[in-house]
Amino acid sequence: MMRLIYAPPLPFEAGDRMDRGEFLARWEETPDLKFAELIDGVVYLPSPVSLEHSDKESLIHLWAAVYAGRLGKVQVTLDATWMMEEESVPQPDVALRIRPEFGGQSRNVDKFAGGAPEFAAEVTRSTRSYDLGPKLKLYERAGVREYLTALLEEQRLEWRVLREGRYELLQADAGIFRSTVFPGLWLDEAAFWANDTPAVLRILEQGMSSPEFAAFRLH
């Protein structure tokens, strides 16, 4: 009589190389795994998340969610899985996209998002080497139009804008970053690092009171 022998799923190890199909198959067989990324065919696993990382990620998510809440055509995601290019499955800390039915550049792939969001944000310290290395190159190549990194060590924001296929650093105006893709998406850097949520939302509200935001909302 033939007996079936249960074989537990192979665990992920940082640095493993595999294609997207194998990565997703292993993930589905590992329900306890919450976070893993495949960047250009290489597996990356995160270090434990610090309180500071969690605080900053939550603030970015709140800021983005308030903005998206005013616009039915814009969707915010938190740690969502993206099917990006043929060998990459990143999980941006926060992403904003124009919904596909409103002309956005991404699409839906089964239960995941596919392609590139218009905006991605990463909070980085221990993951700096790949957030500003392989992941930055992937986002640039895949067409993520704006990429915000919150550098915890330096307490500095770097906001990159895709221009002619290359990222350029966006300069803050009197300490306030203004998105070139999402009109009215304004971020006060000093308030962000001070964890001053009311000030962050107050500046965002100013952005959403601008004529540019009103035009974007009606378009």
C-alpha positions as CSV (number, residue, x, y, z in Angstrom):
1,M,0.0,0.0,0.0
2,M,1.3,3.4,-1.0
3,R,1.6,5.9,1.9
4,L,1.6,9.6,1.4
5,I,4.4,11.3,3.3
6,Y,3.8,14.9,4.4
7,A,6.6,17.2,3.4
8,P,6.6,20.5,5.1
9,P,7.1,23.6,2.9
10,L,10.6,24.7,2.4
11,P,11.4,27.8,4.6
12,F,12.6,31.0,3.1
13,E,16.1,32.0,3.7
14,A,17.5,35.5,3.0
15,G,19.5,35.4,-0.2
16,D,17.6,32.4,-1.7
17,R,17.2,32.7,-5.4
18,M,14.0,31.6,-7.1
19,D,11.4,32.7,-9.7
20,R,8.2,34.4,-8.8
21,G,6.1,31.3,-9.2
22,E,8.2,29.4,-6.6
23,F,8.2,32.3,-4.3
24,L,4.4,32.7,-4.3
25,A,3.9,28.9,-4.0
26,R,6.2,28.7,-0.9
27,W,4.4,31.8,0.6
28,E,1.0,30.2,0.2
29,E,2.4,27.1,2.0
30,T,3.7,29.2,4.9
31,P,0.7,30.9,6.4
32,D,2.6,32.2,9.5
33,L,4.9,34.2,7.3
34,K,3.8,37.9,7.3
35,F,6.6,39.6,5.3
36,A,9.1,38.5,2.7
37,E,10.1,40.2,-0.6
38,L,11.5,38.9,-3.9
39,I,13.6,41.6,-5.6
40,D,15.1,40.6,-9.0
41,G,14.9,36.9,-8.0
42,V,16.5,37.2,-4.6
43,V,14.6,36.7,-1.3
44,Y,14.8,39.4,1.4
45,L,13.5,38.9,4.9
46,P,13.1,41.8,7.4
47,S,14.7,42.4,10.7
48,P,12.3,42.8,13.7
49,V,10.4,46.1,13.3
50,S,11.3,48.7,15.9
51,L,8.8,51.0,17.6
52,E,10.2,54.0,15.8
53,H,9.8,52.2,12.4
54,S,6.2,51.3,13.4
55,D,5.4,54.9,14.4
56,K,6.8,56.4,11.2
57,E,5.1,53.8,9.0
58,S,1.8,54.4,10.8
59,L,2.1,58.2,10.3
60,I,2.8,57.8,6.6
61,H,-0.1,55.5,6.3
62,L,-2.5,57.9,8.1
63,W,-1.3,60.8,6.0
64,A,-1.7,58.9,2.8
65,A,-5.1,57.4,3.9
66,V,-6.5,60.9,4.7
67,Y,-5.5,62.0,1.2
68,A,-6.9,58.9,-0.5
69,G,-10.1,59.3,1.6
70,R,-10.9,62.5,-0.3
71,L,-10.5,60.9,-3.7
72,G,-12.4,57.8,-4.7
73,K,-10.0,57.2,-7.6
74,V,-7.0,56.9,-5.3
75,Q,-6.2,53.8,-3.2
76,V,-3.7,53.5,-0.3
77,T,-2.1,50.1,0.6
78,L,-0.1,49.1,3.7
79,D,2.4,46.3,3.3
80,A,0.5,45.0,0.3
81,T,2.1,42.5,-2.1
82,W,2.8,43.8,-5.6
83,M,3.6,41.7,-8.7
84,M,6.3,43.8,-10.2
85,E,8.1,42.8,-13.4
86,E,8.8,39.1,-13.9
87,E,11.0,38.3,-10.9
88,S,10.0,40.7,-8.2
89,V,7.4,40.7,-5.4
90,P,8.0,43.7,-3.2
91,Q,5.9,44.8,-0.2
92,P,6.1,48.6,0.0
93,D,5.5,49.9,3.6
94,V,2.9,52.3,2.1
95,A,1.8,52.8,-1.5
96,L,-0.6,55.1,-3.3
97,R,-2.1,54.3,-6.7
98,I,-4.7,55.7,-9.0
99,R,-7.2,52.9,-9.4
100,P,-7.0,51.1,-12.7
101,E,-10.5,52.0,-13.7
102,F,-9.6,55.7,-13.4
103,G,-6.6,55.4,-15.7
104,G,-3.9,54.4,-13.1
105,Q,-0.8,52.6,-14.3
106,S,-1.2,49.5,-12.1
107,R,-3.6,46.6,-12.4
108,N,-5.1,43.9,-10.3
109,V,-3.6,40.4,-10.5
110,D,-6.0,38.0,-8.8
111,K,-5.8,39.1,-5.1
112,F,-2.6,41.1,-5.6
113,A,-1.7,44.4,-7.2
114,G,0.3,44.3,-10.4
115,G,2.7,46.7,-12.1
116,A,3.9,49.8,-10.3
117,P,2.0,52.1,-7.9
118,E,2.3,55.8,-8.7
119,F,3.8,56.4,-5.2
120,A,5.7,54.1,-2.8
121,A,7.1,54.9,0.7
122,E,9.6,52.9,2.8
123,V,10.8,53.5,6.4
124,T,14.4,52.3,6.5
125,R,17.2,51.6,8.9
126,S,18.2,47.9,8.9
127,T,16.8,47.6,5.4
128,R,18.6,50.6,4.1
129,S,21.1,48.6,1.9
130,Y,18.3,47.2,-0.3
131,D,15.7,50.0,0.1
132,L,18.2,52.3,-1.4
133,G,19.9,49.6,-3.5
134,P,18.1,46.8,-5.3
135,K,14.6,48.0,-4.4
136,L,15.3,51.6,-5.5
137,K,16.6,50.3,-8.9
138,L,13.5,48.0,-9.2
139,Y,11.1,50.9,-8.5
140,E,12.9,53.1,-10.9
141,R,12.9,50.5,-13.6
142,A,9.3,49.4,-13.1
143,G,8.0,53.0,-13.2
144,V,7.1,53.9,-9.6
145,R,6.7,57.6,-10.3
146,E,7.6,58.8,-6.7
147,Y,9.5,57.1,-4.0
148,L,9.7,58.4,-0.5
149,T,12.2,57.0,2.0
150,A,12.2,57.9,5.6
151,L,15.8,57.5,6.8
152,L,15.6,56.8,10.6
153,E,19.3,57.1,11.3
154,E,19.7,60.6,9.8
155,Q,16.1,61.6,10.5
156,R,15.8,62.8,6.9
157,L,13.2,62.3,4.1
158,E,14.3,61.6,0.6
159,W,11.6,62.0,-1.9
160,R,12.5,60.9,-5.4
161,V,10.6,61.7,-8.6
162,L,10.9,59.7,-11.8
163,R,11.9,61.9,-14.7
164,E,12.9,60.4,-18.1
165,G,13.4,57.0,-16.5
166,R,15.7,58.2,-13.7
167,Y,15.0,59.2,-10.1
168,E,15.8,62.8,-9.1
169,L,15.5,64.1,-5.5
170,L,12.6,66.4,-5.0
171,Q,13.5,69.5,-3.0
172,A,11.3,70.7,-0.1
173,D,9.9,74.2,-0.3
174,A,10.3,75.9,3.1
175,G,10.4,72.4,4.7
176,I,7.3,71.1,2.9
177,F,7.4,68.4,0.2
178,R,4.8,68.7,-2.5
179,S,4.0,65.7,-4.7
180,T,4.3,66.1,-8.4
181,V,2.0,63.2,-9.1
182,F,-0.7,63.7,-6.5
183,P,-1.7,67.4,-6.3
184,G,-2.2,68.5,-2.8
185,L,-0.2,65.7,-1.2
186,W,2.0,67.9,1.0
187,L,4.3,66.7,3.8
188,D,5.9,68.8,6.5
189,E,9.3,67.2,7.2
190,A,9.9,68.8,10.6
191,A,6.4,67.9,11.8
192,F,6.9,64.3,10.6
193,W,10.1,63.8,12.6
194,A,8.6,65.5,15.6
195,N,5.7,63.0,15.5
196,D,3.4,66.0,15.4
197,T,0.5,64.4,13.7
198,P,-1.9,67.4,14.0
199,A,0.7,69.5,12.2
200,V,1.3,66.9,9.5
201,L,-2.4,66.7,8.8
202,R,-2.8,70.5,9.0
203,I,-0.3,71.0,6.2
204,L,-1.9,68.1,4.2
205,E,-5.2,69.9,4.6
206,Q,-3.7,73.1,3.2
207,G,-2.5,71.0,0.2
208,M,-6.0,69.6,-0.2
209,S,-7.4,73.1,-0.2
210,S,-5.3,74.1,-3.2
211,P,-6.7,74.7,-6.7
212,E,-4.5,71.9,-8.0
213,F,-6.1,69.4,-5.7
214,A,-9.6,70.6,-6.7
215,A,-8.8,70.2,-10.3
216,F,-7.4,66.7,-9.8
217,R,-10.4,65.7,-7.8
218,L,-12.8,66.7,-10.7
219,H,-10.6,65.3,-13.5
